[in-house]
Amino acid sequence: MKATLKKMSCFIGLTVSLAGCGVSGTVSNETAIDQLSVSLNEEWQEDQTEKEKRYQSLLNSGEYDEDNMYVKLDPYGASPLSALLLFQTDEAMKVEISVAGKDENTTIKNNSEDYTTEHSLPVLGLYADTENEVTVTLTDEVGNSVEKTVAIKTGTLPDSIANIDVKEADTSKMDLGDSELTFVVPSTKRAYAFDANGDVRWYSTRYNSHIFKELSNGNLLYLTKESNDADTYNVLLETDYVGKIYKRYDFSSSSAANDTGKSEGEMTVIHHDGIELPNGNLLLTVNDGSNYIEDTMIELNRETGEIEKTIDLKDVLPEAFYEDYDSTSREDGKIDWFHQNSVEYDEADNSIIISGRHQDTIMKIDYDTSEIKWIMGDSDGWPQSYQKYFLAGDVKASGGQHAAIVLPDQDDNADTTDILYYDNNISVTRGDEATSEKYSEARQVRIDEKEMTIEEVWTFGEELGKAYYTKIIGSARYLNSTGNRLVNFGYRDEGQTSSILEVTEEGETVFDADLTDFPTSAWAYRAERLSLYNGKWTYQLD
């Protein structure tokens, strides 16, 4: 097998190896100055397999039934507010699990529709430092039911998790299901999730940075380190909410860089985003090892760990943008001219939508050819050959924006695409100078790709003023069940506060939470509303 790299101008000796497989591929380019490598790591499997053999042995022992369930708290050593229940029943039963909340809206439930006599069931959404009451309802195929209660005691929360102050929570208007929580995706330290009361109901012991995405199979794409005290975020996991690992990819540290621009401190290789493509592969924003950073994407084969495609934005945008860039500077001397902070796949036309903070630009490019389809932003300073890509319309140029996503169809018009993003509103290179640094906002725009026009259809944030201005990070998410938006003002008070608000289509705030007292840089980079039991995965002992 050989890694195939397309449109690559800044890699040298890029090596892809499959640990334990004896296979490697190398592609070199004489203009590059460093290397990036990734390997499919399988060393973790032995320990995890041994754990599951023990659990399977306990399940098969015949010692545990509905009146004497085996309870294993944190079965994989990575999710302390989860547990595993093991027991057998004489008759085939389906099971409902309910973790009692402080009220009806914070009770977390999960149903299994399969009738079986052997039960290995994950329990998610436990409270910390609590003897949790878990109700297990067993129903046979005739419809007869019986309830059993299990008590599960948990430990205290780690100090790295923020203090959460819920100022508003109108649960009648919030987008909530049986197991939906608000997830905090940090720039560093632990990822965690809390309920409508502000109580943490899930967290991971594995430190996380920026990449926390739900995959189509219900698992998580999760960026972490070899150990929490390591310097570099260079381990990408496919895992689940219980902490079980399914895939691990190790990236070399040679191309790592510090997000703050310093020469020392925590480093990242995959720096801001990663998504799953329709073919199952992963598209990742990476540093390539050159003096130019945060301007490259790779497509990683999910099964083999091979890099199948590379998109270098220096091949797409004007040379002057990176060769003459001086809008920001870094202590380490690297040039962060584009600062790509998000990527979104649009299945409608096999394209990707990317956000470049330092060019104050959101743009769409064809995934196969890397040719530009449209550009959103101020066209001033762009070469004449690029002017044809700019969308026409009276829409304020964004500044330092983040997290551009494609929304479900909003107007029954196949020619339009609605984009939701978080506009930090700081003019880095060509943002709107008149409003720069006065406020930040979530913005929804509608693009007619046939007519090459753009219009603004929804905003929230300007009315909050300077108090909610955030010069870096932030996100806006669309909540499908209600049409509400979850907006994360992640860097308030110079990074001392992250504020997460849920807002209706009409602009009513129905949820408002402030996060404070977290370690340096452990703010909410993004906020997501996700279900612990998302209906896409079924736990199994392998």
BELVENSUL-V374172 format. One record per pair of residues at least 24 apart in sequence whose ideal C-beta (glycine too) atoms are under 10 Angstrom apart, sorted by the first residue. I is the first residue (numbers start at 1). J is the second residue. Records with the same first field share a line. If there is no record, write none. Layout:
I = J + J
This chain:
1 = 25 + 301 + 304 + 305 + 306
2 = 26 + 27 + 306
3 = 27 + 37 + 38 + 298 + 300 + 301 + 304 + 305 + 306 + 307 + 308 + 309 + 310
4 = 299 + 306 + 307 + 308 + 309 + 310
5 = 29 + 298 + 299 + 307 + 308 + 309 + 310 + 311 + 312
6 = 299 + 308 + 309 + 310 + 311 + 312 + 315 + 368 + 369 + 370
7 = 309 + 310 + 311 + 312 + 313 + 314 + 315 + 316 + 369 + 370
8 = 32 + 288 + 296 + 298 + 307 + 309 + 310 + 311 + 312 + 314 + 315
9 = 288 + 290 + 292 + 296 + 310 + 312 + 314 + 315
10 = 34 + 36 + 288 + 289 + 290 + 291 + 292 + 295 + 296 + 310 + 312 + 313 + 314 + 315
11 = 35 + 36 + 255 + 288 + 289 + 290 + 296 + 298 + 307 + 310 + 312
12 = 36 + 288 + 289 + 290
13 = 37 + 254 + 289
14 = 38 + 252 + 255 + 288 + 289 + 298 + 307 + 310
15 = 39 + 252 + 307
16 = 40 + 298 + 300 + 301 + 304 + 305 + 306 + 307 + 308
17 = 250 + 252 + 305 + 306
18 = 42 + 304 + 305 + 306
19 = 43 + 248 + 249 + 250 + 305
20 = 45
21 = 304 + 305
23 = 304 + 305 + 306
24 = 306
25 = 306 + 307
27 = 307 + 310
31 = 290
32 = 288 + 289 + 290
33 = 288 + 289 + 290 + 291 + 292
34 = 252 + 254 + 255 + 287 + 288 + 289 + 290 + 291
35 = 252 + 254 + 255 + 288 + 289
36 = 251 + 252 + 253 + 254 + 255 + 256 + 269 + 286 + 287 + 288 + 289 + 290 + 296 + 298 + 307 + 310
37 = 250 + 251 + 252 + 253 + 254 + 255 + 269 + 289 + 307
38 = 234 + 236 + 249 + 250 + 251 + 252 + 269 + 270 + 284 + 286 + 298 + 300 + 301 + 305 + 306 + 307
39 = 248 + 249 + 250 + 251 + 252 + 305
40 = 247 + 248 + 249 + 250 + 300 + 301 + 302 + 303 + 304 + 305 + 306
41 = 226 + 235 + 236 + 237 + 245 + 247 + 248 + 249 + 250 + 305
42 = 247 + 248
43 = 248 + 250
44 = 235 + 237 + 245 + 247 + 248
45 = 245 + 248 + 542
47 = 76 + 77 + 245
48 = 75 + 76 + 77 + 243 + 244 + 245 + 246 + 542
49 = 542
51 = 75 + 76 + 77 + 84 + 244 + 541
52 = 76 + 84 + 120 + 244 + 540 + 541 + 542
53 = 541 + 542
54 = 541
55 = 84 + 86 + 120 + 541
56 = 86 + 118 + 120 + 541 + 542
57 = 86
58 = 84 + 86 + 87 + 120
59 = 84 + 85 + 86 + 87 + 88 + 118 + 119 + 120 + 541
60 = 86 + 88 + 118
61 = 86 + 88
62 = 88
63 = 87 + 88
64 = 88 + 119
65 = 89 + 90 + 119 + 148
66 = 90 + 93 + 95 + 119 + 136 + 138 + 146 + 147 + 148
67 = 146 + 148
68 = 148
69 = 119 + 121 + 134 + 136 + 148 + 150
70 = 120
71 = 123 + 134 + 150 + 151 + 152 + 153
72 = 120 + 123 + 152
73 = 123 + 126 + 132 + 152 + 153 + 154 + 155
74 = 126 + 154 + 155 + 205 + 242 + 243
75 = 120 + 122 + 123 + 242 + 243 + 244 + 539 + 541
76 = 205 + 239 + 240 + 242 + 243 + 244 + 245
77 = 205 + 206 + 243
78 = 203 + 204 + 205 + 206 + 222 + 224 + 237 + 239 + 240 + 241 + 242 + 243 + 244 + 245
79 = 122 + 124 + 126 + 202 + 203 + 204 + 205 + 206 + 239 + 240 + 241 + 242 + 243 + 244
80 = 126 + 128 + 154 + 155 + 156 + 157 + 158 + 202 + 203 + 204 + 205 + 243
81 = 123 + 124 + 125 + 126 + 127 + 128 + 130 + 132 + 152 + 154 + 155 + 157 + 192 + 193 + 200 + 201 + 202 + 203 + 204 + 241 + 532
82 = 122 + 123 + 124 + 125 + 126 + 152 + 154 + 201 + 202 + 203 + 204 + 240 + 241 + 242 + 243 + 532
83 = 121 + 122 + 123 + 124 + 126 + 132 + 134 + 150 + 152 + 153 + 154 + 242
84 = 120 + 121 + 122 + 123 + 242 + 244 + 539 + 541
85 = 119 + 120 + 121 + 122 + 123 + 134 + 136 + 148 + 150 + 152
86 = 118 + 119 + 120 + 121 + 541
87 = 117 + 118 + 119 + 120 + 121 + 136 + 138 + 148 + 150
88 = 116 + 117 + 118 + 119
89 = 115 + 116 + 117 + 118 + 119 + 138 + 140 + 146
90 = 117 + 140
91 = 115 + 116 + 117 + 138 + 140 + 141 + 142 + 144
92 = 116 + 117 + 118 + 140 + 141
93 = 117 + 119 + 136 + 137 + 138 + 139 + 140 + 141 + 144 + 145 + 146
94 = 119 + 137 + 138 + 139 + 140 + 141 + 145
95 = 119 + 121 + 136 + 137 + 138 + 139 + 148
96 = 135 + 136 + 137 + 138 + 139 + 145 + 147
97 = 121 + 122 + 123 + 124 + 125 + 134 + 135 + 136 + 137 + 150 + 533
98 = 123 + 125 + 133 + 134 + 135 + 136 + 137 + 147 + 149 + 178
99 = 123 + 124 + 125 + 126 + 127 + 132 + 133 + 134 + 135 + 150 + 152 + 179 + 201 + 532
100 = 127 + 130 + 132 + 133 + 134 + 135 + 149
101 = 125 + 127 + 132 + 133 + 195 + 196 + 197 + 199 + 201
102 = 127 + 195 + 196 + 197 + 199
103 = 171 + 195 + 196 + 197
104 = 171
105 = 169 + 171 + 172 + 174 + 176 + 195 + 196 + 197
106 = 169 + 171 + 176 + 181 + 194 + 195 + 196 + 197 + 198 + 199 + 201
107 = 135 + 178 + 179 + 195
108 = 134 + 177 + 178 + 179 + 180 + 181 + 195 + 201 + 202 + 531 + 532 + 533
109 = 135 + 137 + 177 + 178 + 179 + 532 + 533
110 = 178 + 179 + 531 + 532 + 533 + 535 + 539
111 = 137 + 139 + 178 + 533 + 535
112 = 139 + 533 + 538 + 539
113 = 538
114 = 538
115 = 139 + 140 + 141
118 = 541
120 = 539 + 540 + 541
121 = 539
122 = 240 + 241 + 242 + 243 + 244 + 532 + 533 + 537 + 538 + 539
123 = 150 + 152 + 242 + 532
124 = 179 + 181 + 193 + 201 + 202 + 240 + 241 + 242 + 531 + 532 + 533 + 539
125 = 178 + 179 + 181 + 193 + 195 + 199 + 201 + 202 + 241 + 532 + 533
126 = 152 + 153 + 154 + 200 + 201 + 202
127 = 152 + 154 + 157 + 195 + 199 + 200 + 201
128 = 154 + 155 + 156 + 157 + 158 + 161 + 192 + 199 + 200 + 201 + 202 + 203
129 = 153 + 154 + 155 + 156 + 157
130 = 154 + 155 + 156 + 199
157 = 190 + 192 + 199 + 200 + 203
158 = 189 + 190 + 192 + 200 + 203 + 205
159 = 189 + 190 + 517 + 518 + 519
160 = 186 + 188 + 189 + 190 + 192 + 203 + 207 + 228 + 518 + 519 + 522
161 = 186 + 189 + 190 + 191 + 192 + 194 + 200 + 203 + 515 + 517 + 518 + 519 + 522
162 = 186 + 189 + 190 + 192 + 194 + 200 + 497 + 498 + 513 + 514 + 515 + 516 + 517 + 518 + 519 + 522 + 523 + 524
163 = 198 + 514 + 515 + 516 + 517 + 518
164 = 192 + 194 + 195 + 197 + 198 + 199 + 200 + 498 + 500 + 513 + 514 + 515 + 516 + 517 + 518
165 = 198 + 497 + 499 + 512 + 513 + 514 + 515 + 516 + 517
166 = 194 + 195 + 196 + 197 + 198 + 199 + 500 + 511 + 512 + 513 + 514
167 = 198 + 499 + 501 + 509 + 511 + 512 + 513 + 514
168 = 501 + 502 + 509 + 510 + 511 + 512 + 513
169 = 195 + 196 + 197 + 198 + 502 + 510 + 511 + 512 + 513
170 = 196 + 502 + 504 + 508 + 509 + 510 + 511 + 512
171 = 195 + 196 + 197 + 510 + 511
172 = 510
173 = 482 + 484 + 502 + 504 + 508 + 509 + 510 + 511
174 = 479 + 481 + 482 + 484 + 486 + 502 + 504 + 510 + 511 + 529
175 = 477 + 478 + 479 + 480 + 481 + 482 + 483 + 484 + 485 + 486 + 502 + 504 + 510 + 511 + 529
176 = 479 + 481 + 482 + 502 + 511 + 529 + 531
177 = 481 + 529 + 531 + 532 + 533 + 534 + 535
178 = 531 + 532 + 533
179 = 241 + 530 + 531 + 532 + 533 + 534 + 535
180 = 479 + 481 + 529 + 530 + 531 + 532 + 533 + 534
181 = 528 + 529 + 530 + 531 + 532
182 = 486 + 488 + 500 + 502 + 511 + 513 + 524 + 527 + 528 + 529 + 530
183 = 212 + 214 + 220 + 486 + 500 + 524 + 526 + 527 + 528 + 529 + 530 + 532
184 = 208 + 212 + 488 + 490 + 498 + 500 + 513 + 515 + 518 + 522 + 523 + 524 + 525 + 526 + 527 + 528
185 = 209 + 210 + 211 + 212 + 213 + 222 + 223 + 473 + 475 + 488 + 490 + 524 + 525 + 526 + 527 + 528
186 = 210 + 212 + 473 + 490 + 498 + 515 + 518 + 519 + 521 + 522 + 523 + 524 + 525 + 526
187 = 233 + 259 + 260 + 266 + 268 + 272 + 472 + 473 + 490 + 491 + 495 + 520 + 521 + 522 + 523 + 524 + 525 + 526
188 = 225 + 233 + 259 + 265 + 266 + 268 + 518 + 519 + 520 + 521 + 522 + 523 + 525
189 = 228 + 266 + 518 + 519 + 520 + 521 + 522 + 523
190 = 228 + 518 + 519 + 522
191 = 220 + 222 + 223 + 224 + 525 + 528
192 = 515 + 524
193 = 241 + 527 + 528 + 529 + 530 + 532
194 = 500 + 513 + 515
196 = 502 + 511 + 513
197 = 513
198 = 513 + 514 + 515
201 = 532
202 = 241 + 530 + 532
204 = 237 + 239 + 241 + 243
205 = 243
206 = 235 + 237 + 239 + 243 + 245
207 = 233 + 235 + 266 + 522
208 = 233 + 237 + 522 + 525
209 = 233 + 234 + 259 + 266 + 267 + 268 + 270 + 271 + 272 + 521 + 522 + 525
210 = 259 + 268 + 270 + 271 + 272 + 273 + 274 + 285 + 341 + 473 + 525 + 526
211 = 236 + 237 + 268 + 270 + 271 + 272 + 273 + 274 + 275 + 282 + 284 + 285 + 525 + 526
212 = 274 + 525 + 526 + 528 + 530
213 = 273 + 274 + 275 + 276 + 282 + 526 + 528 + 530
214 = 241 + 276 + 528 + 530 + 531 + 534 + 536 + 537
215 = 239 + 240 + 246 + 275 + 276 + 280 + 282 + 302 + 536 + 537
216 = 276 + 278 + 280 + 536
217 = 246 + 276 + 280 + 534 + 536 + 537
218 = 530 + 531 + 533 + 534 + 535 + 536 + 537 + 538
219 = 244 + 245 + 246 + 247 + 276 + 534 + 536 + 537
220 = 246 + 530 + 537
221 = 247 + 270 + 274 + 275 + 276 + 282 + 284 + 302
222 = 248 + 274
223 = 249 + 251 + 268 + 269 + 270 + 271 + 272 + 273 + 274 + 284
224 = 248
225 = 266 + 267 + 268
226 = 250 + 253
230 = 266 + 267
231 = 256 + 258 + 264 + 265 + 266 + 267
232 = 256 + 257 + 258 + 266 + 267 + 268 + 269
233 = 259 + 266 + 267 + 268 + 269 + 270 + 271
234 = 267 + 268 + 269 + 270
235 = 269 + 270
236 = 269 + 270 + 274 + 282 + 284 + 300 + 305
238 = 276 + 282 + 302
240 = 532 + 534 + 537 + 539
241 = 530 + 531 + 532 + 533 + 534 + 537 + 539
242 = 532 + 537 + 539
244 = 537 + 539 + 540 + 541 + 542
246 = 537 + 542
247 = 282 + 302 + 303 + 305
248 = 305
249 = 282 + 284 + 300 + 301 + 302 + 305
250 = 305
251 = 284 + 286 + 287 + 298 + 300
252 = 289
254 = 287 + 289
255 = 286 + 287 + 288 + 289 + 290 + 293 + 296
256 = 286 + 287 + 289 + 293
257 = 287 + 289 + 293 + 294 + 330 + 332 + 334 + 336
258 = 293 + 330 + 331 + 332 + 334
259 = 293 + 294 + 336 + 339 + 472 + 473 + 521 + 525
260 = 330 + 331 + 332 + 472 + 521
261 = 293 + 328 + 329 + 330 + 331 + 332 + 333 + 334 + 336
262 = 330 + 331 + 332
263 = 330 + 331 + 332 + 333 + 334
264 = 331 + 332
265 = 520 + 521
266 = 521
268 = 294
270 = 298 + 300
271 = 296 + 336 + 339 + 340 + 341
272 = 339 + 340 + 341 + 342 + 343 + 355 + 357 + 402 + 403 + 473 + 525 + 526
273 = 297 + 340 + 341 + 342 + 343 + 344 + 354 + 355 + 402 + 403 + 526
274 = 298 + 300 + 343
275 = 342 + 343 + 344 + 345 + 352
276 = 302 + 345
277 = 302 + 308 + 309 + 345 + 347 + 350 + 352 + 367
278 = 345 + 347 + 350 + 367
279 = 308
281 = 306 + 307 + 308 + 309
283 = 309 + 311 + 343 + 344 + 345 + 352 + 367
284 = 343
285 = 311 + 339 + 340 + 341 + 342 + 343 + 354
286 = 310 + 340
287 = 334 + 336
288 = 312 + 314
290 = 314 + 334 + 335
291 = 322 + 332 + 333 + 334 + 335
292 = 322 + 323 + 325 + 334 + 335 + 336 + 337 + 338
293 = 330 + 332 + 334 + 335 + 336 + 337 + 338 + 339 + 340
294 = 334 + 335 + 336 + 337 + 338 + 339 + 340 + 341 + 356 + 357 + 358
295 = 321 + 322 + 335 + 336 + 337 + 338 + 339 + 340 + 356 + 358
296 = 338 + 340
297 = 340 + 343 + 352 + 354 + 367 + 370
299 = 367
309 = 367 + 368 + 370
311 = 343 + 352 + 354 + 365 + 367 + 370
312 = 370
313 = 337 + 338 + 340 + 354 + 356 + 359 + 363 + 365 + 370
314 = 338
315 = 370
316 = 354 + 363 + 365 + 370 + 371 + 372
317 = 356 + 359 + 361 + 363 + 365 + 372 + 375 + 382 + 383 + 386
318 = 381 + 382 + 383 + 385 + 386
319 = 383
320 = 381 + 382 + 383
321 = 356 + 358 + 359 + 361 + 381 + 382 + 383 + 429
322 = 359
325 = 358 + 359 + 429
326 = 429
327 = 358 + 359 + 360 + 427 + 428 + 429 + 430
328 = 357 + 358 + 428 + 429
337 = 429
338 = 429
339 = 400 + 428 + 472
341 = 400 + 401 + 402 + 403 + 404 + 422 + 424 + 472 + 473 + 474 + 475 + 525 + 526
342 = 401 + 402 + 403 + 404 + 405 + 421 + 422 + 475 + 526
343 = 404
344 = 403 + 404 + 405 + 406 + 419 + 420 + 421
345 = 406
346 = 373 + 405 + 406 + 417 + 419 + 449
347 = 406
348 = 406 + 409 + 414 + 417 + 449
349 = 373 + 417 + 449
351 = 406 + 417 + 449
353 = 404 + 405 + 406 + 417 + 419 + 421 + 447
354 = 404
355 = 398 + 400 + 401 + 402 + 403 + 404 + 405 + 419 + 421 + 422
356 = 400 + 401 + 428 + 429
357 = 398 + 399 + 400 + 401 + 402 + 424 + 426 + 428 + 429 + 431 + 472 + 473
358 = 400 + 428 + 429 + 430
359 = 400 + 428 + 429 + 430 + 431
360 = 397 + 398 + 399 + 400 + 401 + 423 + 424 + 425 + 426 + 427 + 428 + 429 + 430 + 431 + 432 + 436
361 = 397 + 398 + 401 + 428 + 429 + 430 + 431
362 = 391 + 398 + 401 + 404 + 419 + 421 + 423 + 445 + 447
363 = 389 + 390 + 391 + 404
364 = 389 + 391 + 404 + 406 + 417 + 419 + 447 + 449
365 = 389
373 = 447 + 449 + 452
374 = 417 + 447 + 449 + 452 + 453 + 454
376 = 401 + 404 + 419 + 421 + 445 + 447 + 454
377 = 401 + 429 + 430 + 431 + 432
378 = 427 + 429 + 430 + 431 + 432 + 433
379 = 430
380 = 429 + 430
381 = 429 + 430
382 = 430
388 = 452
389 = 452
390 = 452 + 454
391 = 445 + 447 + 448 + 449 + 451 + 452 + 453 + 454 + 455
392 = 448 + 451 + 452 + 453 + 454 + 455
393 = 445 + 446 + 447 + 448 + 451 + 452 + 453 + 454 + 455 + 456
394 = 454 + 455 + 456
395 = 432 + 443 + 445 + 446 + 447 + 453 + 454 + 455 + 456
396 = 423 + 425 + 431 + 432 + 434 + 435 + 441 + 443 + 456 + 459
397 = 423 + 425 + 427 + 430 + 431 + 432 + 433 + 434 + 435 + 436
398 = 422 + 423 + 424 + 425 + 426 + 427 + 430 + 431 + 432 + 441 + 443 + 445
399 = 423 + 424 + 425 + 426 + 427 + 428 + 429 + 430 + 431 + 432 + 433 + 435 + 436 + 437 + 440 + 471
400 = 424 + 425 + 426 + 427 + 428 + 429 + 431 + 436 + 437 + 440 + 470 + 471 + 472 + 473 + 474
401 = 425 + 426 + 428 + 431 + 440 + 441 + 443 + 474 + 476
402 = 440 + 470 + 472 + 473 + 474 + 475 + 476 + 488 + 490 + 525 + 526
403 = 442 + 473 + 474 + 475 + 476 + 477 + 488 + 525 + 526 + 527
404 = 443 + 445 + 475 + 476
405 = 475 + 476 + 477 + 478
406 = 447 + 478
407 = 444 + 446 + 457 + 458 + 478 + 480 + 483 + 485
408 = 478 + 480 + 483
410 = 444 + 446 + 457 + 458 + 478 + 483
411 = 446 + 457
413 = 446 + 448 + 450
414 = 449 + 450
415 = 447 + 448 + 449 + 450 + 451
416 = 446 + 447 + 448 + 449 + 450 + 451 + 453 + 454 + 455 + 457
417 = 445 + 446 + 447 + 448 + 449 + 454
418 = 444 + 445 + 446 + 447 + 457 + 458 + 478
419 = 443 + 444 + 445 + 446 + 447 + 454
420 = 444 + 445 + 457 + 458 + 475 + 476 + 477 + 478 + 485 + 487
421 = 445 + 474 + 475 + 476
422 = 461 + 470 + 473 + 474 + 475 + 476 + 477 + 487 + 488 + 489 + 490 + 526
423 = 459 + 461 + 462 + 474 + 476
424 = 461 + 469 + 470 + 471 + 472 + 473 + 474 + 489 + 490 + 491
425 = 461 + 462 + 469 + 470 + 471
426 = 469 + 470 + 471 + 472
428 = 471
435 = 462
436 = 469 + 471
437 = 466 + 469 + 471
438 = 462 + 465 + 466 + 469
439 = 463 + 464 + 465 + 466 + 467 + 468 + 469 + 470 + 489
440 = 464 + 465 + 466 + 468 + 469 + 470 + 471 + 474 + 487 + 489 + 490 + 491 + 492
441 = 468 + 469 + 474 + 476 + 487 + 489
442 = 474 + 475 + 476 + 477 + 478 + 485 + 486 + 487 + 488 + 489 + 501 + 503
443 = 476
444 = 476 + 478 + 485 + 505
458 = 483 + 485 + 503 + 505 + 506 + 507
459 = 507
460 = 485 + 487 + 501 + 503 + 504 + 507 + 508 + 509
461 = 487 + 489 + 501 + 503
463 = 507
464 = 489 + 492 + 499 + 501 + 509
467 = 492 + 493 + 497 + 499
468 = 492 + 493 + 497 + 499 + 501
469 = 493
470 = 494 + 495 + 497 + 498 + 499 + 523
471 = 495
472 = 523 + 525
473 = 498 + 521 + 523 + 524 + 525 + 526
474 = 498 + 499 + 523 + 524 + 525 + 526 + 527
475 = 500 + 524 + 525 + 526 + 527 + 528
476 = 503 + 526 + 527
477 = 502 + 526 + 527 + 528 + 529 + 530
478 = 529
479 = 503 + 504 + 529
480 = 529
481 = 529
482 = 510
484 = 508 + 510 + 511 + 529
486 = 511 + 526 + 527 + 528 + 529
487 = 511 + 527
488 = 515 + 523 + 524 + 525 + 526 + 527 + 528
489 = 514 + 524 + 527
490 = 515 + 523 + 524 + 525 + 526 + 527
491 = 523 + 524 + 525
492 = 516 + 523
495 = 520 + 521 + 522 + 523
496 = 520 + 523
497 = 523 + 524
498 = 522 + 523 + 524 + 525 + 527
499 = 524 + 527
500 = 524 + 526 + 527 + 528 + 529
501 = 527
502 = 527 + 529
